[in-house]
Structures are given as structure tokens and as C-alpha cells.
């Protein structure tokens, strides 16, 4: 059975319960702004993004969440695959931002965009020395590359996108060349990777643009800088979806529409770490359908295993 949510006015609506990834900057302040503007009560529960998605599956029809907001497209793929989301009918959502950044079946929608960028040490190389992800496997970078763990959802989603773009075998060749160039064992997260570059343990690596922006904000004198691949960056999103067993689906959709509105987008982008979907026009990103890439998520995990792309200790 499928569900469709339609927007409506409900001034006396019950509270809207939101599950949100804890790493989404200022999400509590953003939701407080919605409550102040509308008078609606929003209850926020934050956890690690993957744990939130697992929680939806464990709770099933007992789930308390009306809306889930996460900072990885892989989490949304998993939630949809596990039948934890419902489609939402909204003309505004269906026209906000590029079409390739939302689910064509209306299960999830992008709120802001995160680029998969190449971070490098300015003390060791220049911004024109790497032009693509595949170039990270060149022999010149032997013993100089850092990567995050195979359990990193954004690494998995990038490889799924690579399979969609290049095919399985060519992608595996690229990933194997990365592994051959590792300076140190894979690290647990993007902050650890950036610290490794800063400390001279490696010269370059793949990180999310928001993590690098956060790192640069906290360390304004850092030697780590960013390269956008010349052929365009793979992207992830901060995205949201109404849950399948939402007790207040209409309220969840009202909040989702507000987050996608000009006012909501301005507040969500307040920290300046992600790019509002309303301002993203694909100039810096590959025009790959994120929904289509989701079909290769399991293939990406299997490819990483074959290529000896390890989990962090």
C-alpha cells in the first residue's frame, strides 16, 4: 500500500516529531524558527544519521517520527528500500532545485547540497595538480592518499554514483588504484582525514565540502584546501522525507515545504556549510540522478569488499 501526503492548513495540529542527524548544523535553531513562525510544536530527536535510519526499521509501525532529516543520500536510499518512507505530493517540492536531486517517486527531497571534494595540502601541491577522482589513483600519489572507512555512507554513495557513470568494472579499477596509493590505513571520518593531511600523514583525500568548510572555520590557518574536480563533483545532500508511519503526515509536509521555501532555505544555510538546493544549478556537480545511483548502493558495498577497501579500526 502506498501513501500520499497532501499539504493542508491545520492550526491546531499535534506536534511534529522530527528525527534528524545530529551533524546537521543549527537544525534545532531552524526548527525553532518554524515553530515561532507558525505556532506549531516541533519535537526533535537527534542521533547519528545511520542510527536514525536503523531506528525507523526497528520501530516500524511504532515509530514516533513524522519527518526524517539526514545528511547522507545513502541513508535516504536505505530508508526507502526498507519501506520506511511515504511519497509526498507537493507542487512546490517538485519544482524546488534540480530534478536529479530528488526522488522521482516523491519519497525524499533535497534541502541542501554537499559536494564530494578533493582536499589537499597547500604546502605540498597546487590546486591544478589533481583534476579528477580517478587521478587520485595515479602512481605519483603512491603513499600520499587518505580515505575514510568503507563504512562511511558518503564513500559508499560516491562509489554507487561511479558505478552508474562508469560501470562496475571500470569503477573497481579506480577504487583499487586508490587503495594502492594509501599513505595510512583508512580513517574513521572526514575530520580525522583532514587532521591527517594537516599533520603531514598524507597529501590529499576525498572529503565532504561541509566537513572541510567546518574544519576551515574552526582552523582558519589550516594548510588544507579544496579542489572541485574539473569534470564536476559527485554530490550528496541534506534531505528529508515523511515517514511511512507518521502520526502527523500533514504537519510533516508543511514543515518540509517550509524548509524548502526561501525563508527556510535561508535559515538552513545560515552556517554557510552547505549550499541551499534552491541555489544549486549543477554547475559544480555531475548531473547524475541520485535516485538512480541508489540502485547501485549494494553493488558499491560489494565492490569495496572486492577491492579490499577496509573498515577503519
C-alpha positions as CSV (number, residue, x, y, z in Angstrom):
1,X,0.0,0.0,0.0
2,X,1.3,3.5,-0.8
3,X,0.5,6.7,0.9
4,X,0.3,10.2,-0.5
5,X,0.6,13.3,1.7
6,X,-1.1,16.5,0.6
7,X,-0.4,19.9,2.2
8,X,-3.2,21.4,4.2
9,X,-3.8,24.0,6.9
10,X,-4.2,22.6,10.4
11,X,-3.7,25.4,13.0
12,X,-4.5,23.0,15.9
13,X,-2.3,20.2,14.6
14,X,-0.4,17.9,17.0
15,X,3.3,18.2,17.5
16,X,5.5,17.3,14.6
17,X,8.2,14.8,15.6
18,X,11.5,15.1,13.7
19,X,14.3,12.6,13.6
20,X,17.4,14.5,12.5
21,X,21.1,13.6,12.0
22,X,23.0,15.3,14.8
23,X,25.7,16.7,12.5
24,X,23.2,19.0,10.6
25,X,24.4,22.4,11.8
26,X,21.8,24.6,13.6
27,X,18.9,22.2,12.9
28,X,17.4,22.9,16.3
29,X,17.5,26.7,15.7
30,X,16.0,26.2,12.2
31,X,13.1,24.2,13.7
32,X,12.6,26.7,16.4
33,X,12.3,29.4,13.7
34,X,9.5,27.3,12.1
35,X,7.7,27.0,15.5
36,X,8.0,30.7,16.0
37,X,6.6,31.5,12.6
38,X,3.7,29.0,12.6
39,X,2.9,28.3,16.3
40,X,3.3,24.6,15.6
41,X,5.2,22.5,18.1
42,X,8.2,20.5,16.8
43,X,9.8,17.8,18.8
44,X,13.4,17.0,17.8
45,X,15.3,13.7,18.3
46,X,18.9,13.7,17.1
47,X,21.3,10.8,16.6
48,X,23.9,9.6,14.2
49,X,22.3,9.5,10.8
50,X,22.7,5.8,10.2
51,X,21.4,5.1,13.7
52,X,18.2,7.1,13.0
53,X,17.5,5.1,9.8
54,X,18.1,1.8,11.7
55,X,15.7,3.1,14.4
56,X,13.0,3.6,11.9
57,X,13.3,0.0,10.7
58,X,13.4,-1.4,14.3
59,X,10.4,0.7,15.4
60,X,8.4,0.1,12.2
61,X,4.7,1.0,12.8
62,X,5.6,2.0,16.4
63,X,7.9,4.8,15.0
64,X,7.2,8.2,16.5
65,X,8.9,10.2,13.8
66,X,6.8,12.2,11.3
67,X,9.8,13.6,9.4
68,X,13.3,12.4,9.0
69,X,16.2,14.8,8.0
70,X,19.6,13.3,7.3
71,X,22.9,14.4,5.9
72,X,23.6,11.5,3.6
73,X,21.8,10.3,0.4
74,X,22.7,6.7,1.3
75,X,20.6,7.0,4.4
76,X,17.6,8.0,2.4
77,X,18.2,5.2,-0.1
78,X,18.2,2.7,2.8
79,X,15.1,4.2,4.4
80,X,13.2,3.9,1.1
81,X,14.4,0.4,0.4
82,X,13.3,-0.6,3.9
83,X,9.8,0.8,3.3
84,X,10.1,3.4,6.0
85,X,9.1,6.4,3.9
86,X,5.9,7.6,2.1
87,X,5.6,9.7,-1.0
88,X,4.6,13.3,-0.6
89,X,2.5,15.3,-3.2
90,X,3.6,18.9,-3.3
91,X,3.9,21.1,-6.4
92,X,6.4,23.3,-4.5
93,X,8.7,20.5,-3.6
94,X,8.5,19.0,-7.1
95,X,9.9,22.2,-8.6
96,X,12.5,23.2,-6.0
97,X,16.0,22.6,-7.2
98,X,17.4,20.4,-9.9
99,X,15.3,17.3,-10.8
100,X,18.3,14.9,-10.3
101,X,18.5,15.8,-6.6
102,X,15.1,14.5,-5.6
103,X,13.3,11.1,-5.7
104,X,11.2,10.9,-8.9
105,X,8.6,8.8,-6.9
106,X,8.4,11.7,-4.3
107,X,9.8,9.7,-1.4
108,X,12.5,12.2,-0.5
109,X,13.6,15.7,-1.4
110,X,17.0,17.6,-1.2
111,X,17.2,20.6,1.1
112,X,20.8,21.5,0.5
113,X,23.8,20.1,-1.4
114,X,27.1,18.7,-0.2
115,X,30.0,18.2,-2.6
116,X,32.4,15.4,-2.6
117,X,35.6,17.4,-3.0
118,X,39.3,16.6,-3.1
119,X,41.2,18.0,-0.1
120,X,44.9,18.7,-0.4
121,X,47.9,20.1,1.5
122,X,48.8,23.5,0.1
123,X,52.3,23.0,1.4
124,X,52.9,20.1,-0.8
125,X,50.9,20.6,-4.1
126,X,49.0,23.1,-6.0
127,X,45.3,23.3,-6.9
128,X,45.8,22.2,-10.6
129,X,47.7,19.0,-9.8
130,X,44.6,16.8,-9.5
131,X,41.7,17.2,-11.9
132,X,39.6,14.2,-11.2
133,X,38.7,11.5,-8.7
134,X,40.3,8.8,-10.9
135,X,43.6,10.8,-11.0
136,X,44.0,10.0,-7.3
137,X,45.0,6.5,-8.4
138,X,47.9,7.8,-10.4
139,X,51.4,6.4,-9.5
140,X,52.6,9.9,-8.5
141,X,50.2,9.7,-5.4
142,X,51.6,6.4,-4.2
143,X,51.8,6.6,-0.4
144,X,50.1,10.0,-0.3
145,X,46.4,9.4,-0.3
146,X,43.9,9.2,2.7
147,X,40.4,7.7,2.5
148,X,37.6,7.3,5.0
149,X,36.3,4.0,6.2
150,X,34.4,1.6,4.0
151,X,31.5,2.1,6.4
152,X,31.3,5.8,5.6
153,X,27.9,6.3,3.9
154,X,29.2,9.0,1.7
155,X,32.1,7.0,0.4
156,X,29.6,4.2,-0.4
157,X,27.3,6.6,-2.2
158,X,30.1,8.1,-4.3
159,X,31.1,4.6,-5.5
160,X,27.5,3.9,-6.3
161,X,27.4,7.0,-8.4
162,X,30.7,6.0,-10.1
163,X,29.2,2.6,-11.0
164,X,26.2,4.5,-12.5
165,X,28.5,6.7,-14.5
166,X,31.3,4.4,-15.5
167,X,30.1,0.8,-14.9
168,X,31.1,-1.8,-12.3
169,X,34.5,-3.0,-13.7
170,X,36.0,0.5,-14.5
171,X,34.9,1.7,-11.1
172,X,36.6,-1.2,-9.4
173,X,39.8,-0.5,-11.2
174,X,39.7,3.1,-10.0
175,X,39.0,2.1,-6.4
176,X,41.8,-0.5,-6.4
177,X,44.2,2.2,-7.6
178,X,43.1,4.4,-4.7
179,X,43.8,1.6,-2.2
180,X,47.2,1.0,-3.7
181,X,48.0,4.7,-3.0
182,X,47.0,4.8,0.6
183,X,49.5,6.5,2.9
184,X,47.9,5.2,6.1
185,X,45.0,2.8,6.8
186,X,41.6,4.2,6.1
187,X,40.3,6.6,8.8
188,X,37.0,6.7,10.7
189,X,35.7,10.0,9.5
190,X,36.3,13.2,7.5
191,X,37.7,15.2,10.4
192,X,40.3,12.5,11.1
193,X,41.2,12.6,7.4
194,X,41.6,16.4,7.4
195,X,43.8,16.2,10.5
196,X,45.9,13.5,8.8
197,X,46.5,15.9,5.9
198,X,47.3,18.8,8.3
199,X,49.7,16.6,10.2
200,X,51.6,15.5,7.0
201,X,50.5,11.9,7.2
202,X,49.1,12.2,3.7
203,X,48.9,14.8,1.0
204,X,45.3,14.6,-0.2
205,X,42.0,12.8,0.1
206,X,38.2,12.8,-0.6
207,X,36.0,14.7,1.9
208,X,32.6,16.3,2.0
209,X,32.6,20.0,1.3
210,X,30.6,20.8,4.5
211,X,33.2,18.9,6.7
212,X,36.0,20.9,5.1
213,X,34.1,24.2,5.5
214,X,33.6,23.4,9.2
215,X,37.2,22.4,9.6
216,X,38.4,25.6,7.9
217,X,36.1,27.7,10.0
218,X,37.5,26.2,13.2
219,X,41.1,26.3,11.9
220,X,41.4,29.5,9.8
221,X,45.1,29.0,9.3
222,X,44.8,25.4,8.1
223,X,47.1,24.3,5.2
224,X,44.2,22.1,3.8
225,X,42.4,23.5,0.8
226,X,39.7,22.2,-1.7
227,X,39.7,21.2,-5.3
228,X,36.4,20.8,-7.3
229,X,37.1,18.1,-9.9
230,X,37.3,19.7,-13.4
231,X,34.6,17.3,-14.7
232,X,32.2,18.1,-11.9
233,X,31.9,16.8,-8.3
234,X,29.7,14.0,-7.1
235,X,27.3,15.3,-4.5
236,X,25.3,14.2,-1.5
237,X,22.5,16.1,0.1
238,X,20.9,17.1,3.3
239,X,17.5,15.6,2.5
240,X,14.2,15.0,4.2
241,X,11.2,12.6,3.9
242,X,7.9,12.0,5.6
243,X,8.0,8.6,7.4
244,X,5.7,5.8,6.4
245,X,4.0,5.5,9.8
246,X,3.9,9.3,10.5
247,X,1.2,10.2,13.0
248,X,1.1,13.7,11.7
249,X,1.9,13.5,8.0
250,X,0.2,16.7,7.0
251,X,2.2,18.6,9.6
252,X,5.4,16.9,8.4
253,X,4.7,18.0,4.9
254,X,4.0,21.6,6.0
255,X,7.4,21.6,7.7
256,X,9.1,20.0,4.7
257,X,7.7,22.7,2.4
258,X,8.8,25.4,4.8
259,X,12.3,24.0,4.9
260,X,12.3,24.2,1.1
261,X,10.9,27.7,1.0
262,X,13.1,30.8,0.5
263,X,12.8,31.5,4.3
264,X,13.6,28.0,5.3
265,X,16.4,27.7,2.9
266,X,18.0,30.9,4.1
267,X,17.8,29.7,7.7
268,X,19.1,26.2,6.9
269,X,22.1,27.6,5.1
270,X,22.8,30.1,7.9
271,X,26.1,28.4,8.9
272,X,27.2,28.5,5.3
273,X,28.4,24.9,5.3
274,X,26.0,23.5,2.7
275,X,24.5,25.0,-0.5
276,X,20.8,25.5,-0.5
277,X,19.1,23.3,-3.2
278,X,17.3,26.4,-4.4
279,X,20.7,28.0,-5.3
280,X,22.3,24.8,-6.8
281,X,22.3,24.7,-10.6
282,X,24.6,21.7,-11.2
283,X,27.5,24.0,-12.4
284,X,29.9,22.4,-10.0
285,X,28.3,18.9,-9.9
286,X,27.8,16.0,-12.1
287,X,24.2,15.8,-13.3
288,X,23.7,12.2,-12.0
289,X,20.3,11.1,-10.8
290,X,20.8,10.5,-7.1
291,X,17.8,8.2,-7.1
292,X,19.2,6.1,-10.0
293,X,22.5,5.8,-8.1
294,X,20.7,4.3,-5.2
295,X,20.0,1.1,-7.2
296,X,23.8,0.5,-7.1
297,X,24.3,1.0,-3.3
298,X,24.6,-2.7,-2.5
299,X,26.8,-3.2,-5.6
300,X,29.1,-0.4,-4.2
301,X,29.5,-2.1,-0.9
302,X,30.3,-5.4,-2.6
303,X,32.8,-3.7,-4.9
304,X,34.5,-2.1,-1.9
305,X,34.9,-5.6,-0.3
306,X,36.4,-7.0,-3.5
307,X,38.8,-4.0,-3.8
308,X,40.0,-4.5,-0.2
309,X,38.6,-1.2,0.8
310,X,38.6,-1.7,4.5
311,X,36.7,-0.6,7.6
312,X,38.5,1.7,10.0
313,X,39.8,0.0,13.2
